[in-house]
Amino acid sequence: MQIAVNLPSDFVAFQSAADIEKDMRFSYSLCLFKNSRVTLAKAAELMGLNIYDFMAACKQNEVAVIDISKEELQEERPA
């Protein structure tokens, strides 16, 4: 599927179309994953990365990969 987005020419003058596409895929992948709309594997696929590199990208952008609170984790711990 291809989606067209109109951007001001002065905004994109310093980047190639390939760089803009890469940045948009990166941002969109992180957004979808952060909002629990896709799995880790699907977000990595959309970004064109393996799961481990996507997890590193999440860390660099402060997106939690494991969404569990300290309390939930302690409840799961055996007595």
N, C-alpha and C positions, 0 to 999 in steps of 0.2 A: 504494500500500500504506500502510496506517496501522498504527502500532505504539503501544500504550498503555504508559506508564511510570508507576508509582506513585511519587510523591515526597511527602515529609512536607509538610504544609500550612504549617508555619512556615518552611520552606525556600523556598517559592514565593509566599508572601504578598505580597512586595514587587514581583513581576513579573507581567506579563500572560501569558496563554497564548501569544500571538504572540511575545513576547520570549523565552520559554523555548524555543519551537520554533526560532526563529532561532539562539539560542545552541547548541542541540543539533545543528542542521544544521551550524553552523560547526565545532564540535568534532569531529563525526563525519567531516565532509569532510576536515579536516586529518589526522585519525587514519588514515583509509583511504588517503589519498595518501602520508603519511609511511611507512606500512607496505607501500607498493607494491601495494595491493589494487585501486586504480583509477588511471586516467590523470589527468593534469593537467586535461584538458578535462572529464572526468566529475566530478571533485571540484568544479571550478568550477560546473558545472551544478547539482550537488546543493546547493551553497551559494547558488546564485542570483546568481552573479557572472560577469563575463566573465573570460577567462583572465588578462588583465593585472591586474585587481583581485585575483584569487585569488593570483597570484604575489606581489603586494604583501602580502596577508594572510599568506602563507607566510613572507615576509621578516620581518614584524612578530612572528611567532611562532617564529622561528628554525627553520623547516622548510626543508630544502634543496630547491630546485627542480631543480637539476642535481646528480645524484648520481655524481660522477666525482672520483677522487682526483687529487692533483697529479701523481703518478707516471703514472697512466693518461693524463692529458692530455699529459704530456711524451713518452710513447711514441707518441702519435698525431701529434706535431709532425714535419713533414718535416725531414730532415737537412740 
